Amino acid sequence: MKEESKTKINHEKNDDYKIKTSVMSDRSDTIPNNHSSYYSFECYYCDKLPSTTNEDEYRKHVVIYHNNKPAYPSMADLIKNNLKPQGKSWEV
């Protein structure tokens, strides 16, 4: 009987986890995930990277040239680093 109750609890936890993760994945205010289909990426920190729609190229540039700086700066990051906003969704 104890095995049955443990199994039931595990199923309930798994169902709860599935619900939470599906709700989280529906949120549009989370960290960006593959925006390359509708964003043009420009470096916030320098002019070395020409405007691109290739998100991987943009991320690679930020890691190589601007290590430890956010590729998707929030409004606090923009203010702290004196960066010009680009009107992106993650700049809130």
TADATA-V581329 format. One record per residue. N is the residue number from 1. PHI is phi as a letter, one per 20 degrees, with the letter a starting at -180 (none if undefined). PSI is psi in degrees with one decimal (none if undefined). BURIAL is b if it has 24 or more other ideal C-beta (glycine too) atoms within 12 Angstrom, else e. Layout:
N	PHI	PSI	BURIAL
N	PHI	PSI	BURIAL
This chain:
1	none	-36.1	e
2	f	-36.9	e
3	f	-41.8	e
4	f	-45.3	e
5	f	-36.3	e
6	f	-43.6	e
7	f	-43.2	e
8	f	-43.9	e
9	f	-43.6	e
10	f	-41.0	e
11	f	-41.9	e
12	f	-41.9	e
13	f	-42.8	e
14	f	-41.8	e
15	f	-41.5	e
16	f	-42.4	e
17	f	-43.9	e
18	f	-41.2	e
19	f	-47.1	e
20	f	-43.2	e
21	f	-33.7	e
22	f	-35.3	e
23	f	-43.1	e
24	f	-38.0	e
25	f	-17.7	e
26	e	-10.8	e
27	f	135.5	e
28	e	-6.6	e
29	e	15.4	e
30	e	-179.5	e
31	g	137.5	e
32	g	145.6	b
33	c	104.4	e
34	l	71.5	e
35	e	6.7	b
36	f	-20.2	e
37	f	-19.6	e
38	c	9.7	e
39	d	147.2	e
40	d	127.4	e
41	d	130.3	b
42	c	140.8	b
43	f	134.1	b
44	f	-21.3	b
45	d	-21.8	b
46	b	179.2	e
47	d	10.4	e
48	f	-31.9	e
49	e	116.6	b
50	f	154.9	e
51	g	132.9	e
52	b	154.8	e
53	d	2.1	e
54	e	101.5	e
55	f	-35.5	b
56	f	-40.8	e
57	f	-42.3	e
58	f	-48.8	b
59	f	-42.8	b
60	g	-43.8	e
61	g	-47.6	b
62	f	-42.1	b
63	f	-43.1	e
64	f	-47.0	e
65	e	-21.7	e
66	c	47.1	e
67	g	140.4	e
68	m	11.9	e
69	d	146.0	e
70	f	136.1	b
71	f	-25.6	b
72	c	74.6	b
73	f	139.0	b
74	e	177.7	e
75	f	-38.6	e
76	f	-40.9	e
77	f	-40.3	e
78	f	-45.1	e
79	f	-47.7	e
80	g	-41.0	e
81	e	7.2	e
82	l	49.9	e
83	d	150.5	b
84	e	125.2	e
85	f	147.9	e
86	d	4.0	e
87	m	23.2	e
88	e	156.3	b
89	f	-26.7	e
90	e	-2.1	b
91	e	32.5	e
92	e	none	e
